[in-house]
Amino acid sequence: MITKSTLIHLRFPFSLFLLPIFLFAVASGIPVEQWKTLLAFFIIHTLLYPASNGYNSYYDKDTESIGGVEYPPVVTEDLRWASLVLDAIALLLSFFLGWKFAFAIFIYGCCSKAYSHPSLRIKKYPIASWIGTGLIQGAWTFFMSYQALHACGLNDLMQPKILTGAVLSSLYLMAAYPMTQIYQHAEDARRGDKTLSILLGIKGTFLFTGILFGGVIALYAFYFLKFSTLAVTALFIASQVPAGIHFSRWGFRFFKGTANADFRNAMRLNTFASAGMNLFFAVLILMQKFAA
């Protein structure tokens, strides 16, 4: 029986923060069979991501706020088993979309375990965890999503449009990643995890994210100018305005000493950023569908 604690630590709603990567992959090609899109979405967002969340939570045993959960309950042994079962189901179902997609799902699962498990614990290395998380949750997920939807080979994934989309996906996550750690310094330090945000410091994290995020948004704009239209580019920039306003206001108040690097502000930033991207890509997919 799955306990309430386990359900909370699987953090199903948190998958929405990573949904833009999948939607970007969907929007990067011609409309595909609907069942493939729905199955790939189900495997990645209701099985693979929650399994990764749960496995990470089991070994972290957090007592303070984590992504998507302000007051995490005590973890139990069934959390680890639930995570492994979800991983196994994700792997089995992925074969319906081809062995290449199944292989990609397997590699993602292995990397997520290496991130958390005490024997490797990539999480405790600031640069390795930053790059690894950006590559696996970004480019790797973009590639495997596109491949599942289009049943294509490596040459198709190396097309400039697809390759650039994968790179941008990683850069976007690498810009946002330190801000997901900014309120966890004390607990991470107690476990011996030296995250990138700890390495940068709280002020450094704000500055690093602001500079990198601004650069990434500019790169996305150039991407849509090249591969789409000016109207789509403008729509993308507009979708990022709410996140940009919240980040700027939060950073300004923090440097004035009137705001904290806390969970709620970080989650609001994640919500604005992911909601803007999800809405933008959803509109783009609908435009492509009606134009086809």
C-alpha positions as CSV (number, residue, x, y, z in Angstrom):
1,M,0.0,0.0,0.0
2,I,1.4,3.4,-1.0
3,T,1.4,5.8,1.9
4,K,0.4,9.5,1.8
5,S,4.1,10.3,2.5
6,T,5.2,8.4,-0.6
7,L,2.6,10.1,-2.8
8,I,3.8,13.5,-1.6
9,H,7.5,12.7,-2.2
10,L,6.8,11.4,-5.7
11,R,5.8,15.0,-6.5
12,F,3.6,14.4,-9.5
13,P,2.7,18.1,-10.0
14,F,6.4,19.0,-10.1
15,S,6.6,17.3,-13.5
16,L,4.8,20.3,-14.9
17,F,7.9,22.4,-14.3
18,L,9.8,20.1,-16.8
19,L,6.9,19.9,-19.3
20,P,8.3,22.6,-21.6
21,I,11.1,20.3,-22.7
22,F,8.6,17.7,-24.0
23,L,6.4,20.4,-25.5
24,F,9.4,21.9,-27.3
25,A,10.1,18.5,-28.8
26,V,6.5,18.1,-29.9
27,A,6.5,21.6,-31.5
28,S,9.8,21.0,-33.3
29,G,8.4,18.6,-35.9
30,I,5.3,18.0,-38.0
31,P,2.2,16.9,-36.2
32,V,2.5,13.2,-35.2
33,E,0.1,10.4,-34.3
34,Q,-1.8,11.5,-31.2
35,W,-1.4,8.1,-29.4
36,K,2.4,8.5,-29.5
37,T,2.3,11.9,-28.0
38,L,0.0,10.9,-25.2
39,L,2.0,7.7,-24.4
40,A,5.3,9.5,-24.4
41,F,3.9,12.2,-22.2
42,F,2.4,9.6,-19.8
43,I,5.7,7.6,-19.5
44,I,7.9,10.7,-19.0
45,H,5.7,12.9,-16.8
46,T,3.6,10.4,-14.7
47,L,6.2,7.6,-14.4
48,L,9.8,8.6,-15.1
49,Y,9.9,12.0,-13.4
50,P,8.0,11.0,-10.2
51,A,10.2,7.9,-10.0
52,S,13.3,10.2,-10.1
53,N,11.7,12.6,-7.5
54,G,10.9,9.7,-5.1
55,Y,14.3,8.1,-5.4
56,N,16.1,11.4,-4.8
57,S,13.8,12.1,-1.8
58,Y,14.4,8.6,-0.3
59,Y,18.2,9.2,-0.1
60,D,18.0,12.9,0.8
61,K,15.5,12.4,3.6
62,D,14.9,16.1,3.6
63,T,13.3,17.7,6.6
64,E,13.1,21.2,5.1
65,S,11.4,22.5,1.9
66,I,12.1,20.7,-1.4
67,G,11.0,21.4,-4.9
68,G,7.2,21.4,-4.9
69,V,6.8,20.5,-1.2
70,E,7.2,23.1,1.5
71,Y,6.9,20.7,4.4
72,P,8.1,17.3,3.3
73,P,6.9,14.3,5.5
74,V,9.2,11.6,6.8
75,V,10.2,9.2,4.0
76,T,9.4,5.5,4.4
77,E,10.9,2.4,2.8
78,D,8.0,2.0,0.4
79,L,9.1,5.3,-1.3
80,R,12.2,3.5,-2.7
81,W,10.1,0.6,-3.9
82,A,7.4,2.8,-5.4
83,S,10.1,4.7,-7.3
84,L,11.7,1.5,-8.7
85,V,8.3,0.1,-9.7
86,L,7.4,3.3,-11.6
87,D,10.8,3.1,-13.3
88,A,10.1,-0.5,-14.3
89,I,6.6,0.4,-15.7
90,A,8.1,3.3,-17.6
91,L,10.7,1.1,-19.2
92,L,8.2,-1.6,-20.2
93,L,5.8,0.8,-21.7
94,S,8.5,2.6,-23.6
95,F,9.0,-0.4,-25.8
96,F,5.7,0.4,-27.5
97,L,7.5,3.5,-28.9
98,G,10.6,1.6,-29.9
99,W,13.8,0.1,-28.4
100,K,15.6,3.4,-28.9
101,F,13.2,5.3,-26.7
102,A,13.3,2.4,-24.2
103,F,17.1,2.7,-24.1
104,A,16.9,6.5,-23.5
105,I,14.4,5.9,-20.7
106,F,16.8,3.4,-19.1
107,I,19.7,5.8,-19.3
108,Y,17.7,8.6,-17.8
109,G,16.7,6.3,-14.9
110,C,20.3,5.2,-14.3
111,C,21.5,8.9,-14.3
112,S,18.8,9.9,-11.8
113,K,19.9,7.2,-9.5
114,A,23.6,8.1,-9.8
115,Y,22.6,11.7,-8.9
116,S,21.2,10.6,-5.5
117,H,22.6,7.2,-4.5
118,P,25.3,7.4,-1.8
119,S,27.7,5.3,-3.8
120,L,28.1,8.0,-6.5
121,R,26.1,11.0,-5.2
122,I,26.7,13.3,-8.2
123,K,24.6,15.8,-6.4
124,K,27.4,16.6,-4.0
125,Y,29.7,17.9,-6.9
126,P,28.6,21.4,-7.9
127,I,29.8,21.5,-11.5
128,A,29.1,17.9,-12.3
129,S,25.6,18.0,-11.0
130,W,24.9,21.3,-12.8
131,I,26.1,20.0,-16.1
132,G,24.7,16.5,-15.7
133,T,21.2,17.7,-14.7
134,G,21.2,20.2,-17.6
135,L,22.2,17.6,-20.1
136,I,19.9,14.7,-18.9
137,Q,16.8,16.7,-18.1
138,G,17.4,19.0,-21.1
139,A,19.0,17.8,-24.3
140,W,18.7,14.1,-23.5
141,T,14.9,14.4,-22.7
142,F,14.4,16.6,-25.8
143,F,16.1,14.1,-28.0
144,M,14.3,11.1,-26.6
145,S,10.9,12.8,-26.8
146,Y,11.5,13.8,-30.4
147,Q,12.8,10.4,-31.3
148,A,9.8,8.7,-29.7
149,L,7.3,10.8,-31.6
150,H,9.0,10.5,-35.0
151,A,10.7,7.1,-34.7
152,C,13.8,8.7,-36.3
153,G,17.5,7.9,-36.3
154,L,20.6,9.7,-35.2
155,N,21.0,11.7,-38.4
156,D,17.5,13.2,-38.0
157,L,18.4,14.3,-34.5
158,M,21.5,16.0,-35.7
159,Q,19.5,18.4,-38.0
160,P,20.4,22.0,-37.1
161,K,16.8,22.8,-35.9
162,I,16.6,19.7,-33.6
163,L,20.2,19.9,-32.3
164,T,19.8,23.6,-31.5
165,G,16.5,22.9,-29.7
166,A,18.2,20.2,-27.6
167,V,21.1,22.6,-26.7
168,L,18.6,25.4,-25.8
169,S,16.7,23.0,-23.6
170,S,19.8,22.2,-21.6
171,L,20.9,25.9,-21.3
172,Y,17.4,26.9,-20.1
173,L,17.6,24.3,-17.3
174,M,21.2,25.1,-16.4
175,A,20.2,28.8,-16.0
176,A,17.3,27.9,-13.7
177,Y,19.0,25.1,-11.8
178,P,20.8,27.1,-9.2
179,M,17.7,28.9,-8.2
180,T,16.1,25.6,-7.3
181,Q,18.8,25.1,-4.7
182,I,18.9,28.7,-3.2
183,Y,16.7,27.9,-0.2
184,Q,18.3,24.6,0.6
185,H,21.8,25.7,1.6
186,A,21.6,24.7,5.2
187,E,20.2,21.2,4.6
188,D,22.5,20.5,1.6
189,A,25.5,21.5,3.6
190,R,24.5,19.2,6.5
191,R,24.4,16.3,4.1
192,G,27.8,17.2,2.6
193,D,26.3,18.2,-0.8
194,K,28.1,21.3,-2.2
195,T,25.6,22.5,-4.7
196,L,26.3,25.1,-7.3
197,S,24.2,27.6,-5.4
198,I,26.3,27.0,-2.3
199,L,29.4,27.5,-4.4
200,L,28.1,30.8,-5.8
201,G,26.5,32.0,-2.6
202,I,23.0,33.4,-2.5
203,K,23.9,36.8,-4.1
204,G,26.1,35.0,-6.6
205,T,23.2,32.7,-7.5
206,F,21.0,35.7,-8.2
207,L,23.6,37.3,-10.4
208,F,24.6,34.1,-12.2
209,T,21.0,33.1,-13.0
210,G,20.1,36.6,-14.1
211,I,23.0,36.9,-16.5
212,L,22.7,33.3,-17.9
213,F,18.9,33.4,-18.1
214,G,19.0,36.7,-20.1
215,G,21.5,35.2,-22.5
216,V,19.4,32.0,-22.9
217,I,16.2,34.0,-23.6
218,A,18.1,35.9,-26.3
219,L,19.3,32.6,-27.9
220,Y,15.7,31.3,-27.9
221,A,14.6,34.5,-29.7
222,F,17.3,34.0,-32.3
223,Y,16.2,30.4,-32.7
224,F,12.5,31.3,-33.4
225,L,13.6,34.1,-35.7
226,K,15.6,31.6,-37.8
227,F,13.2,28.6,-37.7
228,S,9.8,30.3,-37.3
229,T,8.4,33.8,-37.6
230,L,8.7,37.3,-36.0
231,A,5.2,36.9,-34.5
232,V,6.2,33.6,-32.9
233,T,9.4,35.2,-31.6
234,A,7.4,38.1,-30.1
235,L,5.0,35.6,-28.5
236,F,7.9,33.7,-26.9
237,I,9.4,36.9,-25.4
238,A,6.0,37.9,-24.1
239,S,5.6,34.5,-22.4
240,Q,8.8,35.1,-20.4
241,V,7.8,38.6,-19.1
242,P,6.0,37.4,-15.9
243,A,9.0,35.3,-14.8
244,G,11.4,38.1,-15.6
245,I,9.3,40.6,-13.6
246,H,9.1,38.3,-10.6
247,F,12.8,37.5,-10.7
248,S,13.7,41.2,-11.0
249,R,11.4,42.3,-8.2
250,W,12.6,39.4,-5.9
251,G,16.2,40.1,-6.6
252,F,15.8,43.9,-6.1
253,R,14.0,43.3,-2.7
254,F,16.6,40.7,-1.7
255,F,19.6,43.0,-2.3
256,K,17.7,45.7,-0.4
257,G,17.3,43.3,2.5
258,T,13.5,43.2,2.4
259,A,13.1,39.7,0.9
260,N,14.6,36.2,1.6
261,A,16.0,33.5,-0.7
262,D,13.0,31.3,0.4
263,F,11.0,28.4,-0.9
264,R,7.8,30.4,-1.8
265,N,9.6,33.0,-4.0
266,A,11.6,30.2,-5.7
267,M,8.4,28.2,-6.5
268,R,6.7,31.3,-7.8
269,L,9.6,31.9,-10.1
270,N,9.4,28.2,-11.3
271,T,5.7,28.5,-11.8
272,F,5.9,31.8,-13.8
273,A,8.7,30.4,-16.0
274,S,7.3,27.0,-16.6
275,A,3.7,28.3,-17.1
276,G,4.9,30.8,-19.6
277,M,6.9,28.2,-21.6
278,N,4.1,25.6,-21.4
279,L,1.5,28.1,-22.6
280,F,3.8,29.3,-25.4
281,F,4.6,25.8,-26.7
282,A,0.9,24.7,-26.4
283,V,-0.1,27.7,-28.6
284,L,2.7,26.9,-31.0
285,I,1.6,23.3,-31.3
286,L,-2.1,24.3,-31.9
287,M,-0.9,26.8,-34.6
288,Q,1.0,24.0,-36.4
289,K,-1.9,21.6,-36.1
290,F,-4.4,24.0,-37.7
291,A,-1.9,25.0,-40.3
292,A,-1.2,21.4,-41.4
